[in-house]
C-alpha cells in the first residue's frame, strides 16, 4: 500500500483547483504550496525553521525576499493567502513566517514527496475530478470541503492511502461541468 502524508497531497489538490479556476501553471504551483502551508499552520503543526536544501527553491526564496514588495492578501478557494511579487513580477506565496512559497519550492516541498509514479496519476485524477466542477463554484470553501472528505475516506492514521484516493476520485467525480 502506497501512502503519503497530507501536506503534499493538499498542495497538489490546491494546485489543480487553482489550475481549474484559471491560474497558469507557475501561479497554480505557488498557490498549491501556499494553501498547504496555510492549513499546516491551522492544524497547529509544530513550526520549525524552514530551510530549502534544494538549490532552485533556495534561490527563488532568496530572490523573493530580496525584492521589495508589499505582502498583500489574495482570495483563493474561500481563504485569504498572503502573497507578494518577486523582482520579475511573478506571484510568491508569503503565508506564515516561513520562507516564501514559489513554483520552485512547490516542486521541492510538494511534487518530490510522492512515491514513484503517483504524482502524475494523482494529478490526472484530480484534474479529471475537478474538471466537472464550474470554476466559479470551485473558487470557494468547496476546495477544502472536498479535500476533507477524501482525507477522511482514504486516511490511514495521519497518512493517505494513494490507491484508495485514486479510486475515490474516479467513483465520486461529479457528473457534468456547469461551465
Backbone as numpy.savetxt, mean C-alpha at the origin, in Angstrom:
# Nx Ny Nz CAx CAy CAz Cx Cy Cz
2.22 -24.13 3.07 1.37 -22.95 3.07 2.26 -21.71 3.07
2.08 -20.86 2.08 2.82 -19.60 2.00 2.06 -18.54 2.80
2.79 -17.85 3.68 2.19 -16.79 4.49 3.05 -15.54 4.42
2.44 -14.43 4.83 3.14 -13.16 4.86 2.46 -12.28 5.89
3.22 -11.38 6.52 2.58 -10.48 7.47 1.74 -9.45 6.71
0.88 -8.76 7.44 -0.12 -7.90 6.81 0.44 -6.61 6.22
1.55 -6.09 6.74 2.06 -4.80 6.25 2.29 -4.78 4.74
3.08 -5.70 4.19 3.27 -5.65 2.73 1.99 -5.95 1.96
1.13 -6.78 2.51 -0.13 -7.06 1.82 -1.02 -5.82 1.77
-1.10 -5.09 2.87 -1.88 -3.85 2.86 -1.24 -2.84 1.91
0.08 -2.80 1.86 0.76 -1.90 0.93 0.41 -2.21 -0.52
0.42 -3.49 -0.89 0.05 -3.88 -2.26 -1.43 -3.61 -2.51
-2.28 -3.93 -1.55 -3.72 -3.70 -1.69 -4.01 -2.21 -1.93
-3.41 -1.35 -1.10 -3.61 0.09 -1.25 -3.01 0.60 -2.55
-1.88 0.03 -2.96 -1.26 0.41 -4.23 -2.21 0.12 -5.39
-2.80 -1.07 -5.36 -3.71 -1.45 -6.44 -5.02 -0.64 -6.39
-5.47 -0.28 -5.19 -6.64 0.59 -5.08 -6.31 1.97 -5.67
-5.13 2.49 -5.36 -4.71 3.79 -5.90 -4.63 3.72 -7.43
-4.11 2.64 -7.93 -4.02 2.45 -9.38 -5.41 2.46 -9.99
-6.35 1.74 -9.37 -7.73 1.68 -9.87 -8.40 3.06 -9.81
-8.09 3.82 -8.78 -8.67 5.16 -8.62 -8.14 6.10 -9.70
-6.95 5.80 -10.23 -6.44 6.60 -11.34 -5.04 7.15 -11.15
-4.38 6.80 -10.07 -3.02 7.29 -9.86 -2.05 6.52 -10.75
-1.04 7.20 -11.31 -0.03 6.50 -12.10 0.80 5.58 -11.19
1.52 4.65 -11.80 2.25 3.63 -11.04 3.13 4.18 -9.93
3.96 5.18 -10.22 4.88 5.70 -9.20 4.12 6.25 -8.00
3.07 7.03 -8.25 2.29 7.58 -7.14 1.51 6.48 -6.42
1.05 5.48 -7.14 0.36 4.35 -6.51 1.32 3.62 -5.56
2.58 3.47 -5.96 3.58 2.86 -5.07 3.73 3.67 -3.78
3.86 4.99 -3.93 4.01 5.88 -2.77 2.80 5.76 -1.86
1.61 5.82 -2.44 0.39 5.75 -1.63 0.24 4.40 -0.96
0.63 3.34 -1.64 0.58 2.01 -1.03 1.45 1.92 0.21
2.68 2.41 0.10 3.59 2.36 1.24 3.10 3.28 2.36
2.70 4.50 2.01 2.26 5.46 3.03 1.01 4.95 3.76
0.08 4.36 3.03 -1.15 3.84 3.64 -0.83 2.70 4.61
0.07 1.83 4.23 0.46 0.73 5.12 1.15 1.27 6.37
1.98 2.30 6.23 2.62 2.92 7.39 1.56 3.53 8.30
0.58 4.22 7.74 -0.49 4.82 8.54 -1.18 3.77 9.41
-1.52 2.64 8.81 -2.22 1.61 9.57 -1.31 0.86 10.53
-0.04 0.78 10.24 0.90 0.21 11.22 0.96 1.10 12.45
0.97 2.41 12.24 0.98 3.35 13.36 -0.32 3.23 14.14
-1.44 3.17 13.45 -2.74 3.05 14.13 -2.86 1.75 14.92
-2.19 0.72 14.45 -2.23 -0.57 15.16 -1.31 -0.57 16.37
-0.72 0.59 16.65 0.21 0.73 17.77 1.40 -0.19 17.66
1.81 -0.43 16.44 3.03 -1.21 16.25 4.17 -0.46 16.92
5.06 -1.18 17.55 6.18 -0.48 18.18 6.97 0.28 17.12
7.24 1.52 17.43 8.01 2.31 16.48 9.48 2.18 16.78
10.21 1.95 15.77 11.67 1.90 15.89 12.22 2.67 14.71
13.36 3.24 14.87 13.91 4.05 13.78 14.02 3.22 12.49
13.59 3.82 11.41 13.65 3.16 10.11 14.96 3.53 9.44
15.62 2.53 8.93 16.83 2.72 8.15 16.64 1.92 6.87
16.72 2.59 5.74 16.60 1.89 4.48 17.98 1.38 4.09
18.15 0.08 4.13 19.42 -0.52 3.75 19.54 -0.65 2.24
18.41 -0.56 1.55 18.39 -0.58 0.09 18.91 0.76 -0.43
19.88 0.75 -1.31 20.52 1.98 -1.78 19.53 2.91 -2.48
18.64 2.37 -3.33 17.68 3.22 -4.04 16.69 3.86 -3.06
16.20 3.07 -2.11 15.25 3.61 -1.13 15.91 4.66 -0.26
17.15 4.42 0.17 17.87 5.39 1.00 18.13 6.68 0.23
18.52 6.56 -1.04 18.79 7.74 -1.87 17.50 8.55 -2.07
16.38 7.87 -2.34 15.11 8.58 -2.55 14.66 9.28 -1.26
14.87 8.64 -0.12 14.51 9.27 1.16 15.37 10.49 1.43
16.68 10.38 1.18 17.58 11.52 1.37 17.19 12.68 0.47
16.85 12.38 -0.78 16.44 13.42 -1.72 15.16 14.11 -1.24
14.21 13.32 -0.77 12.95 13.90 -0.29 13.17 14.78 0.93
14.04 14.35 1.82 14.32 15.13 3.02 15.10 16.40 2.69
15.91 16.37 1.65 16.73 17.52 1.28 15.94 18.59 0.53
14.84 18.18 -0.11 14.04 19.13 -0.89 13.13 19.91 0.05
13.25 21.24 0.04 12.36 22.03 0.89 10.93 21.98 0.34
10.08 21.24 1.03 8.70 21.09 0.58 7.80 20.96 1.80
6.73 21.70 1.78 5.78 21.62 2.88 5.07 20.28 2.87
4.85 19.74 4.05 4.05 18.53 4.19 2.59 18.98 4.20
1.80 18.37 3.33 0.38 18.68 3.25 -0.41 17.40 3.49
-1.71 17.56 3.59 -2.58 16.39 3.79 -3.30 16.11 2.48
-3.38 14.82 2.17 -4.02 14.37 0.95 -5.09 13.35 1.33
-6.28 13.50 0.78 -7.33 12.51 1.02 -7.09 11.32 0.11
-7.06 10.14 0.71 -6.92 8.90 -0.05 -7.65 7.80 0.69
-8.58 7.15 0.03 -9.29 5.99 0.57 -9.93 6.27 1.92
-10.48 7.47 2.07 -11.17 7.81 3.30 -10.27 8.21 4.44
-9.00 8.36 4.19 -8.03 8.76 5.21 -7.24 9.96 4.72
-6.59 10.63 5.65 -5.66 11.71 5.30 -4.24 11.18 5.41
-3.50 11.34 4.35 -2.10 10.95 4.33 -1.26 12.22 4.25
-0.18 12.27 5.02 0.75 13.39 4.92 1.66 13.12 3.73
1.79 14.13 2.87 2.61 14.00 1.66 3.38 15.28 1.41
4.38 15.19 0.57 5.11 16.35 0.07 5.54 16.02 -1.35
6.38 16.85 -1.90 6.94 16.62 -3.24 8.45 16.69 -3.13
9.14 15.84 -3.88 10.61 15.91 -3.88 11.07 17.00 -4.84
12.36 17.13 -5.04 12.92 18.17 -5.89 12.48 18.08 -7.34
12.02 16.91 -7.78 11.53 16.74 -9.15 10.00 16.85 -9.22
9.39 17.20 -8.09 7.94 17.35 -8.06 7.17 16.05 -7.88
7.88 14.96 -7.59 7.22 13.67 -7.43 6.62 13.55 -6.03
5.48 12.86 -5.96 4.80 12.62 -4.70 5.67 11.81 -3.75
5.68 12.20 -2.47 6.43 11.52 -1.42 5.50 11.39 -0.22
5.35 10.19 0.32 4.59 10.00 1.54 5.41 10.47 2.73
4.76 11.15 3.67 5.46 11.65 4.86 4.72 11.23 6.13
4.12 10.05 6.10 3.32 9.56 7.22 4.22 9.18 8.38
3.86 9.64 9.56 4.62 9.32 10.76 5.92 10.09 10.81
6.67 9.83 11.82 7.96 10.50 12.00 9.09 9.59 11.52
8.85 8.92 10.43 9.81 7.98 9.89 10.39 8.55 8.60
11.18 7.75 7.92 11.71 8.16 6.63 10.57 8.30 5.62
10.72 9.15 4.64 9.67 9.34 3.64 9.35 8.04 2.89
8.11 7.93 2.45 7.68 6.79 1.66 7.74 7.19 0.19
8.50 6.44 -0.59 8.72 6.73 -2.01 8.44 5.47 -2.82
8.46 5.60 -4.13 8.31 4.42 -4.98 9.43 3.42 -4.70
10.62 3.95 -4.44 11.77 3.07 -4.15 11.59 2.37 -2.80
11.07 3.08 -1.81 10.87 2.43 -0.51 9.73 1.42 -0.59
8.76 1.65 -1.47 7.70 0.66 -1.69 8.31 -0.65 -2.18
9.20 -0.56 -3.15 9.82 -1.78 -3.67 10.63 -2.48 -2.58
11.28 -1.70 -1.73 12.12 -2.25 -0.67 11.29 -2.80 0.50
10.33 -2.04 0.99 9.59 -2.39 2.21 8.32 -3.19 1.94
7.85 -3.21 0.71 6.62 -3.92 0.39 6.87 -5.03 -0.63
7.20 -4.66 -1.84 7.27 -5.64 -2.94 8.27 -6.77 -2.69
9.41 -6.46 -2.11 10.45 -7.49 -1.90 10.12 -8.48 -0.79
9.07 -8.24 -0.04 8.75 -9.10 1.11 7.97 -10.34 0.72
7.45 -10.39 -0.49 6.60 -11.50 -0.91 7.41 -12.74 -1.25
6.90 -13.92 -0.90 7.56 -15.15 -1.36 7.58 -15.20 -2.88
8.52 -15.92 -3.43 8.69 -16.01 -4.88 7.37 -16.33 -5.58
7.06 -15.51 -6.59 5.89 -15.71 -7.42 4.59 -15.14 -6.88
4.53 -14.80 -5.61 3.27 -14.36 -5.03 2.96 -12.88 -5.28
3.96 -12.04 -5.42 3.65 -10.63 -5.66 2.84 -10.48 -6.94
3.31 -11.05 -8.03 2.62 -10.92 -9.31 1.23 -11.55 -9.28
1.11 -12.70 -8.63 -0.18 -13.38 -8.55 -1.17 -12.57 -7.72
-0.72 -12.05 -6.60 -1.63 -11.25 -5.76 -1.95 -9.91 -6.41
-0.97 -9.30 -7.06 -1.24 -8.05 -7.76 -2.33 -8.27 -8.81
-2.24 -9.34 -9.57 -3.25 -9.64 -10.60 -4.60 -9.92 -9.95
-4.62 -10.65 -8.84 -5.89 -10.95 -8.16 -6.51 -9.68 -7.58
-5.69 -8.82 -6.98 -6.20 -7.56 -6.43 -6.74 -6.67 -7.56
-5.99 -6.57 -8.65 -6.44 -5.75 -9.78 -7.76 -6.26 -10.34
-7.86 -7.57 -10.50 -9.08 -8.16 -11.03 -10.25 -7.88 -10.08
-10.06 -8.08 -8.80 -11.10 -7.83 -7.81 -11.52 -6.36 -7.83
-10.55 -5.47 -7.77 -10.84 -4.04 -7.68 -11.39 -3.46 -8.99
-11.13 -4.13 -10.11 -11.61 -3.62 -11.41 -13.13 -3.60 -11.50
-13.79 -4.36 -10.65 -15.25 -4.41 -10.66 -15.88 -3.33 -9.79
-15.06 -2.49 -9.16 -15.56 -1.45 -8.25 -15.33 -0.09 -8.88
-16.36 0.72 -8.91 -16.27 2.07 -9.44 -15.15 2.83 -8.70
-14.25 3.49 -9.43 -13.15 4.19 -8.77 -13.60 5.22 -7.74
-14.67 5.95 -8.01 -15.14 6.94 -7.04 -15.63 6.27 -5.76
-16.29 5.15 -5.89 -16.75 4.40 -4.72 -15.56 3.82 -3.96
-14.54 3.43 -4.69 -13.37 2.83 -4.07 -12.56 3.83 -3.26
-12.54 5.07 -3.67 -11.76 6.09 -2.97 -12.49 6.49 -1.68
-12.60 5.53 -0.79 -13.35 5.69 0.46 -12.85 4.67 1.48
-13.51 4.61 2.60 -13.17 3.62 3.62 -13.34 2.20 3.11
-13.96 2.04 1.95 -14.14 0.71 1.38 -12.81 -0.01 1.22
-11.75 0.71 0.89 -10.43 0.09 0.74 -10.05 -0.64 2.03
-10.19 0.03 3.16 -9.84 -0.62 4.43 -10.87 -1.68 4.81
-12.14 -1.44 4.57 -13.17 -2.41 4.94 -12.96 -3.74 4.22
-12.64 -3.70 2.94 -12.38 -4.93 2.20 -11.10 -5.61 2.70
-10.06 -4.81 2.95 -8.82 -5.36 3.52 -9.12 -6.06 4.85
-9.90 -5.42 5.70 -10.23 -5.99 7.00 -10.97 -7.32 6.84
-11.83 -7.42 5.83 -12.54 -8.68 5.58 -11.57 -9.80 5.20
-10.68 -9.51 4.25 -9.81 -10.60 3.82 -8.71 -10.92 4.82
-8.26 -9.94 5.59 -7.22 -10.26 6.59 -7.79 -11.18 7.66
-9.07 -10.99 8.00 -9.71 -11.88 8.99 -10.01 -13.24 8.40
-10.52 -13.27 7.17 -10.89 -14.53 6.54 -9.67 -15.39 6.20
-8.55 -14.76 5.93 -7.37 -15.48 5.46 -6.24 -15.49 6.48
-6.50 -14.96 7.66 -5.46 -14.84 8.67 -5.07 -16.17 9.30
-3.80 -16.24 9.62 -3.21 -17.34 10.38 -2.38 -16.66 11.45
-3.01 -16.36 12.58 -2.33 -15.55 13.60 -2.15 -14.15 13.05
-0.93 -13.63 13.11 -0.65 -12.28 12.59 -0.20 -12.31 11.13
-0.27 -13.49 10.54 0.11 -13.65 9.13 -1.14 -13.89 8.30
-0.97 -13.86 6.98 -2.06 -14.13 6.05 -1.65 -15.28 5.15
-2.55 -16.25 4.99 -2.35 -17.38 4.09 -2.56 -16.86 2.67
-1.51 -16.83 1.88 -1.56 -16.21 0.56 -2.43 -16.98 -0.43
-2.44 -18.29 -0.35 -3.29 -19.07 -1.25 -4.76 -18.88 -0.91
-5.06 -18.79 0.36 -6.43 -18.52 0.80 -6.86 -17.12 0.32
-5.94 -16.17 0.37 -6.24 -14.81 -0.08 -6.51 -14.79 -1.59
-5.74 -15.52 -2.35 -6.01 -15.61 -3.80 -7.40 -16.17 -4.06
-7.78 -17.22 -3.32 -9.12 -17.79 -3.47 -10.20 -16.79 -3.03
-9.94 -16.08 -1.93 -10.91 -15.10 -1.43 -11.21 -14.07 -2.52
-10.18 -13.56 -3.17 -10.37 -12.55 -4.23 -11.19 -13.13 -5.38
-10.87 -14.33 -5.81 -11.57 -14.94 -6.93 -13.03 -15.23 -6.59
-13.29 -15.68 -5.38 -14.65 -16.07 -4.99 -15.55 -14.88 -4.67
-14.97 -13.76 -4.30 -15.78 -12.63 -3.83 -15.73 -11.40 -4.75
-15.14 -11.54 -5.90 -15.07 -10.40 -6.82 -16.48 -9.88 -7.10
-16.68 -8.58 -6.96 -18.00 -8.01 -7.29 -18.36 -8.33 -8.74
-19.65 -8.48 -9.01 -20.13 -8.93 -10.32 -19.77 -8.01 -11.47
-20.03 -6.72 -11.32 -19.79 -5.81 -12.44 -19.29 -4.47 -11.95
-18.57 -3.80 -12.81 -18.12 -2.45 -12.51 -19.24 -1.47 -12.84
-19.26 -0.38 -12.10 -20.25 0.67 -12.36 -19.61 1.86 -13.02
-18.40 1.69 -13.51 -17.67 2.81 -14.13 -17.66 2.65 -15.63
